[in-house]
Amino acid sequence: MKKLTLLLAAATTLLGQTPEIAFDSAANLLKLPEHVYLGEAAGVATTSKGNMLVYTRTGSVATLGASRSFTHGGSRLFEFDATGRYLREIGQGVYGFLYAQAVRVDPQDNIWVVDRGSNMVLKFDPSGRILMTLSRKPESVNLAGGRAPSGPGRGIPGDNFVQPTDVAWDAAGNIFVADGYGNARVVKLDKNGKFLKAWGERGSENGQFSTPHSLAVDAQGNVYVADLGNNRIQVFDNQGGFKSQITGIAAPRAVCISSGPRPYLYSAGESEIFKLELDGKVLGKLGHAGKLSKEFGLINELDCRTPNTLHVAELTNWRIQKLTLH
């Protein structure tokens, strides 16, 4: 049977179709305390111990402007162990928690939260103490129903963000932020948060973006940006020089690069995930739209600390799935 499966996969590849990757899923992994609910699972990341950090949109809603609304004061950051057992809540009531977008864990196990509503990126140490804040929450927000902080294309230069979407680091500790919905750019800062440079503008040419929704950095310092609106991943050198683009993987909403001697690039659309070599060669895909186990509903973030284990944050299904690839 295994030989037949391999032959079918080879035949599919020869026919020009992307082979399906077999996988198992734990779709109901998280065990929340009584009267605590997850809401939209915007972000997921794992620590070196295997614990899971989940950044979720929940709580009351405040209208910001005529056409948009954000969760106000309701985004929450939870930690679970590898089995899904609830451990704690981090940053309860923090000023920058407004509209959850992403959470990442750096090589030192520091926890980084990206909040689209407050325009901030916050760094916590492993104990949950705030170490650094990047950008700031706009003072012009009227939570009783006033105007929004800024609209698309009205971004602020330098190290101030407008609805950022993701954060990553290179081996030297430099910080890269996908400043996605307002500024359509990537910002590079040093390890202390000092602004170094930025690149990108709205458009579809090389080096331009239509909502840079996620990013990842490989061991050589190359930056992979999920250019959602342009249906591609763009690859840049460490200084923002364009190198290549990867297409044919739907509209990428989330990317991550696994660790180890042979890293893989994973890219997620709304309801399917692609596994690729770093040069863009597609190795296979998994998943489709739905609400059952092994199905996905609006993927917003991926974690791939180990090559064949994925944690997937879904917005519309309000859950985290842990996938084991075969």
ABEGO torsion letter per residue (X at the ends): XAAAAAAAAAAAAAAGBBBBBBBBBBABABBBBBGBBAEBBABBBBBAAGBBBBBBBBEBBBBBEAABBBBBGABBBBBBBAAGBBABBBGBGBAABABBABBBBBAAGBBBBBBAAAGBBBBBBAAGBBABBBEBBBAABBAAGBBBABBBGABBBEABBBGBABBBBBAAGBBBBBBAAAAGBBBBBBAAGBBABBBEBBEABBGBBBGBABBBBBAAGBBBBBBAAAGBBBBBBAAGBBABBBBGAEBBABBBBBBEABBBBBBBBAABBBBBBAAGBBAEBBEBBEABBGBBBGBABBBBABAABBBBBBAAAGBBBBBBBX
